[in-house]
Amino acid sequence: MRGDQIGRAMPLALASLGGLYVTQSVLGGFIWSALPAVMRERGMALEQLGFLSLLVLPWALKFLWSPWIEAWRRPVAGPARTKSVIRLGGGLILLATLALALVVDMPLPALILTLFIIATATATVDIACDGHAVEAFPSSAYGWANMMQVGGAYVGAALGGGLVLVAIDRLGWSAGIAVLLLTCLACTLPFLLLPQPAPRAAPASSGPSLRAALARPQLRRGIWITALFVAAMKSTLGYFGPFLVDQGFTLTEVGLFSASGSLVVGVIGAIFGGYVVARLGTLPVLMIALAGQALVLAYCLGVAAGLALPLRPLAVLTQIVSSAWLAFGFVALYARFMQWSDPGQAGVDFTIFQCTDAGIGMVLGFLGGQLAGHFGYSTLFGTALACSALCAFGILISWGRADPARA
């Protein structure tokens, strides 16, 4: 990245953008990784854990309000209001997180409501972050911006799903939530305090449109492929932590393995995935990721079925190896999102793909809790393994029609 291309202030702007993505993933890692393990250790039934998957709902539905957020953030006359969106969303997150810290034994309905506020505010801020990343940086810096997004996501997941979980286990609930809050503040403030590059182009005169996006056949087929890949890769993601707890692992052990998987292996998997995409293309990377995740599910199925398999590899596979396959596959899929999106309204199109990812994860997370609670982990992992095979076949037969020029 040459200095004459992006200016002296651009590296700091990129780094502060990465801090925003870290903050979002800290909150996500806490909600979808650390919290299920904590609740399971406290005796929450697996069926009840399934309700935590409903917290993905704002991420699944944010495409509905993304045109309004973008229209307000980018007025026809006047400067962009990206920082204003982040301040408003951050204020809601701050208040809700303080409520979590102060009320140690919050009833489940109140807990779900508080976390729902956090998830909604975070998803809304993400719309502004993605729009800023696309419009404020030159195309020559998109690779760096994407690295901040992917790298920030895995660093944040390590902190939210690992560091915060260890803090809760060692220091208690309130202190652990305080660590969560301070981490979010430290990662968000640089973006708000530093000058940010202005948008490089005027907003679209006709405004963003969901109808225009969904009218394109290529985008609709891309949604189908996204749904299949997410179903195969994320169907059991929220139950790896509870499964380890039920196998005798402590919260600290789960947290440390989770942090290692997200911070080190996840980032390496994302970087390596980008390299392999450049050499082989997107489809081979998706198939390799599906095969790798299937092996993880097969080992979990063997343990759940009572086979005499060692338990230590279970933690490595579910928290480290699985993170690597997720990063490896999703860096390819998210790169394809950009190619499937209309440059005229890339923010809305990209949000639609993200919402498909979140929506499928939410539905399968809820159903997974019911399967595990009523029929056991062996049914959950066996069903997920069969789903992986069906989804891989569906992606193979759909790929050429979704991208005939670069199949």
KABELZI-V610331 format. One record per residue. RES is the residue in one letter. PSI is psi in radians with two decimals (* if undefined). NEAR is the number of other C-alpha atoms within 10 Angstrom. D_FIRST is the distance of its C-alpha to the first C-alpha in Angstrom with 1 decimal. Layout:
BEGIN
res,psi,near,d_first
RES,PSI,NEAR,D_FIRST
RES,PSI,NEAR,D_FIRST
END
This chain:
BEGIN
res,psi,near,d_first
M,1.92,12,0.0
R,2.50,9,3.8
G,-0.59,10,6.6
D,-0.22,7,8.8
Q,-0.68,13,7.3
I,-0.13,16,7.7
G,2.87,11,10.0
R,-0.59,11,11.1
A,-0.23,13,12.6
M,-0.70,19,9.9
P,-0.72,16,9.0
L,-0.66,15,12.8
A,-0.72,22,13.4
L,-0.75,22,11.4
A,-0.71,17,13.4
S,-0.56,23,16.5
L,-0.73,25,16.1
G,-0.61,29,16.1
G,-0.64,26,19.2
L,-0.73,29,21.0
Y,-0.57,25,20.6
V,-0.79,29,21.9
T,-0.83,28,24.8
Q,-0.71,25,25.7
S,-0.46,25,25.7
V,-0.82,29,27.7
L,-0.74,28,30.4
G,-0.75,24,30.3
G,-0.66,28,30.5
F,-0.81,24,33.5
I,-0.75,22,35.3
W,-0.09,22,34.9
S,-0.99,27,34.8
A,-0.82,29,36.4
L,-0.77,23,39.0
P,-0.66,25,40.7
A,-0.73,29,41.2
V,-0.81,20,42.6
M,-0.62,15,44.9
R,-0.70,19,46.1
E,-0.53,15,47.0
R,0.00,9,49.0
G,0.18,9,51.0
M,2.37,15,49.5
A,2.65,15,50.6
L,-0.61,24,48.1
E,-0.67,17,49.4
Q,-0.62,17,48.4
L,-0.53,24,45.0
G,-0.50,24,44.5
F,-0.39,19,44.6
L,-0.43,23,41.4
S,-0.39,25,39.7
L,-0.30,19,40.7
L,-0.21,23,38.1
V,-0.21,25,35.6
L,-0.80,20,37.4
P,-0.62,22,35.2
W,-0.49,25,32.2
A,-0.44,24,34.3
L,0.01,19,35.5
K,-0.30,22,32.7
F,-0.43,25,32.3
L,-0.64,15,35.6
W,0.05,13,34.5
S,-0.68,25,30.8
P,-0.65,20,31.8
W,-0.72,14,33.6
I,-0.80,19,30.9
E,-0.65,23,28.4
A,-0.67,15,31.0
W,-0.67,14,31.7
R,-0.63,21,28.1
R,1.35,22,27.3
P,2.69,15,30.5
V,-0.68,14,31.2
A,2.30,8,31.7
G,2.92,7,29.9
P,2.86,11,26.7
A,2.61,19,25.2
R,0.62,16,27.0
T,-0.81,21,24.4
K,-0.57,18,25.3
S,-0.73,14,29.0
V,-0.75,22,28.8
I,-0.68,22,27.1
R,-0.80,15,29.8
L,-0.82,14,32.6
G,-0.72,20,31.5
G,-0.61,20,30.8
G,-0.74,13,34.3
L,-0.74,16,36.0
I,-0.72,23,34.2
L,-0.85,17,35.2
L,-0.76,13,38.8
A,-0.66,18,39.1
T,-0.65,20,37.6
L,-0.67,15,40.1
A,-0.70,16,42.9
L,-0.73,20,41.9
A,-0.63,18,41.9
L,-0.50,14,45.3
V,1.75,12,47.1
V,-0.86,12,47.2
D,1.05,10,49.5
M,2.30,14,48.4
P,2.65,9,50.3
L,-0.81,13,48.4
P,-0.73,10,48.6
A,-0.66,11,47.4
L,-0.80,16,44.6
I,-0.74,17,43.5
L,-0.77,13,43.6
T,-0.79,19,41.6
L,-0.55,20,38.9
F,-0.67,20,39.0
I,-0.76,19,38.2
I,-0.80,25,35.2
A,-0.70,22,34.0
T,-0.79,21,34.6
A,-0.71,22,32.7
T,-0.75,23,29.7
A,-0.65,26,29.7
T,-0.73,21,29.9
V,-0.62,24,27.1
D,-0.60,22,24.9
I,-0.81,25,25.6
A,-0.70,22,24.2
C,-0.81,21,21.1
D,-0.74,20,20.3
G,-0.73,22,21.2
H,-0.74,24,18.9
A,-0.66,23,15.9
V,-0.72,19,16.6
E,-0.43,18,17.6
A,-0.26,18,15.5
F,2.54,21,11.9
P,2.78,14,10.9
S,-0.48,12,11.1
S,-0.32,12,7.6
A,0.07,20,6.9
Y,-0.63,14,10.2
G,-0.71,11,9.3
W,-0.70,17,8.1
A,-0.71,23,11.1
N,-0.63,19,13.3
M,-0.70,19,12.6
M,-0.67,23,13.7
Q,-0.89,22,16.6
V,-0.83,23,17.8
G,-0.72,23,17.2
G,-0.63,25,18.7
A,-0.74,28,21.6
Y,-0.59,29,22.5
V,-0.78,28,22.2
G,-0.71,32,24.4
A,-0.64,31,26.8
A,-0.71,30,27.3
L,-0.79,32,28.1
G,-0.69,35,30.3
G,-0.27,31,32.0
G,-1.14,29,32.2
L,-0.83,25,32.1
V,-0.67,32,34.1
L,-0.75,34,36.6
V,-0.71,23,37.3
A,-0.72,21,37.7
I,-0.73,23,40.2
D,-0.70,18,42.1
R,-0.63,13,42.3
L,-0.26,14,42.5
G,2.91,13,44.0
W,-0.93,21,42.9
S,-0.75,18,42.5
A,-0.67,17,40.5
G,-0.72,19,38.3
I,-0.58,25,37.6
A,-0.71,19,37.0
V,-0.75,20,34.2
L,-0.82,24,32.8
L,-0.80,20,33.0
L,-0.64,12,31.5
T,-0.78,19,28.5
C,-0.76,25,27.9
L,-0.77,16,28.3
A,-0.57,12,26.0
C,-0.38,21,23.2
T,-0.65,23,23.9
L,-0.68,14,24.7
P,-0.70,18,21.2
F,-0.70,20,20.3
L,-0.52,16,23.7
L,-0.52,10,23.6
L,2.59,12,20.2
P,2.45,13,19.6
Q,2.60,19,17.6
P,2.49,17,16.1
A,2.74,12,18.9
P,2.49,18,19.2
R,-0.09,11,18.0
A,2.75,8,21.2
A,2.67,11,24.8
P,2.72,20,26.3
A,2.34,13,28.4
S,-0.59,7,31.8
S,-0.21,6,33.7
G,2.79,15,32.0
P,2.63,21,30.8
S,2.17,14,33.5
L,-0.64,16,34.3
R,-0.75,8,36.9
A,-0.64,12,34.6
A,-0.88,20,32.3
L,-0.22,14,35.3
A,-0.26,10,36.8
R,2.13,13,34.3
P,-0.65,12,35.6
Q,-0.70,16,32.2
L,-0.69,23,31.3
R,-0.71,17,34.7
R,-0.59,17,34.4
G,-0.66,23,30.9
I,-0.74,21,32.7
W,-0.80,17,35.3
I,-0.72,24,33.0
T,-0.79,22,31.1
A,-0.73,21,34.5
L,-0.77,21,35.6
F,-0.74,24,32.6
V,-0.71,24,32.7
A,-0.66,23,36.5
A,-0.61,25,36.1
M,-0.46,27,33.4
K,0.13,22,34.3
S,-0.46,25,38.1
T,0.19,26,38.9
L,-0.70,18,35.8
G,-0.05,27,37.7
Y,0.00,27,40.6
F,-0.79,22,39.1
G,-0.93,28,39.4
P,-0.63,25,43.0
F,-0.73,21,43.9
L,-0.70,22,42.8
V,-0.75,19,44.8
D,-0.35,13,47.8
Q,0.06,14,47.4
G,0.06,11,47.8
F,2.49,16,44.3
T,2.87,16,43.8
L,-0.64,24,41.3
T,-0.75,18,39.6
E,-0.79,18,39.3
V,-0.75,27,38.0
G,-0.74,28,35.5
L,-0.73,20,34.2
F,-0.70,21,33.9
S,-0.76,29,32.1
A,-0.73,29,29.6
S,-0.75,20,29.0
G,-0.76,28,28.6
S,-0.79,33,26.1
L,-0.69,23,24.1
V,-1.11,16,23.9
V,-0.65,22,25.0
G,-0.80,30,23.7
V,-0.75,23,20.1
I,-0.74,19,20.6
G,-0.69,23,22.3
A,-0.78,25,19.5
I,-0.78,17,16.9
F,-0.66,16,19.6
G,-0.74,25,20.7
G,-0.67,22,17.4
Y,-0.78,14,17.6
V,-0.62,16,21.3
V,-0.75,20,20.8
A,-0.53,11,18.6
R,-0.70,11,21.5
L,-0.38,10,24.6
G,2.99,15,24.0
T,-0.80,22,24.6
L,-0.82,20,28.4
P,-0.65,16,28.7
V,-0.75,23,26.4
L,-0.73,25,28.6
M,-0.69,17,31.7
I,-0.75,14,30.6
A,-0.73,24,29.8
L,-0.74,23,33.1
A,-0.75,18,35.0
G,-0.75,19,33.5
Q,-0.58,25,34.3
A,-0.65,23,37.8
L,-0.68,15,38.4
V,-0.80,19,37.7
L,-0.65,26,40.1
A,-0.69,16,42.7
Y,-0.74,18,42.8
C,-0.70,26,43.1
L,-0.72,21,45.9
G,-0.76,15,47.7
V,-0.79,18,47.6
A,-0.55,19,48.8
A,-0.09,15,51.5
G,0.20,9,52.9
L,2.65,10,52.0
A,1.21,8,52.1
L,2.49,13,48.3
P,2.52,8,46.7
L,-0.51,14,45.1
R,-0.76,10,42.4
P,-0.38,14,40.3
L,-0.77,20,40.7
A,-0.71,23,38.5
V,-0.75,18,35.8
L,-0.82,21,35.9
T,-0.58,27,35.9
Q,-0.42,27,33.4
I,-1.01,22,31.1
V,-0.75,23,31.4
S,-0.70,28,31.7
S,-0.67,28,28.5
A,-0.78,27,26.7
W,-0.68,26,28.3
L,-0.85,23,27.5
A,-0.75,28,23.7
F,-0.78,30,23.8
G,-0.72,30,25.6
F,-0.43,25,24.2
V,-0.56,24,20.5
A,-0.77,24,21.8
L,-0.73,23,24.1
Y,-0.54,17,21.7
A,-0.65,14,19.3
R,-0.53,17,22.6
F,-0.74,22,23.3
M,-0.65,15,20.5
Q,-0.52,14,22.1
W,-0.25,22,25.5
S,2.57,22,24.8
D,2.13,17,25.7
P,-0.43,12,22.8
G,-0.40,12,25.5
Q,0.92,19,26.1
A,-0.59,21,23.4
G,-0.76,26,23.9
V,-0.80,28,27.6
D,-0.79,26,27.2
F,-0.67,24,24.7
T,-0.64,26,27.1
I,-0.76,27,30.0
F,-0.75,27,28.4
Q,-0.68,20,27.7
C,-0.62,24,31.3
T,-0.79,22,32.7
D,-0.90,22,31.0
A,-0.70,23,32.5
G,-0.77,22,35.8
I,-0.73,21,36.5
G,-0.67,27,35.6
M,-0.85,25,38.0
V,-0.79,19,40.9
L,-0.58,22,40.6
G,-0.73,27,40.3
F,-0.83,22,43.5
L,-0.60,19,45.3
G,-0.68,28,44.2
G,-0.67,26,45.9
Q,-0.73,20,49.1
L,-0.87,20,49.1
A,-0.68,21,48.5
G,-0.66,18,51.0
H,-0.56,13,53.8
F,-0.14,11,53.4
G,2.88,15,51.3
Y,-0.56,23,48.0
S,-0.68,19,49.2
T,-0.71,18,49.5
L,-0.91,25,46.1
F,-0.60,27,44.3
G,-0.74,18,46.6
T,-0.73,17,45.9
A,-0.66,24,42.2
L,-0.75,22,42.3
A,-0.67,13,44.4
C,-0.66,18,42.0
S,-0.77,25,39.1
A,-0.76,14,41.0
L,-0.71,14,41.9
C,-0.68,19,38.4
A,-0.74,20,37.0
F,-0.74,13,39.7
G,-0.68,15,39.0
I,-0.72,20,35.3
L,-0.75,16,36.2
I,-0.30,11,38.7
S,-0.33,17,36.6
W,-0.82,17,33.2
G,-0.64,13,34.1
R,-0.52,14,35.5
A,-0.52,21,32.5
D,1.17,16,30.1
P,-0.46,10,32.4
A,-0.45,7,29.8
R,0.69,10,27.6
A,*,13,30.2
END
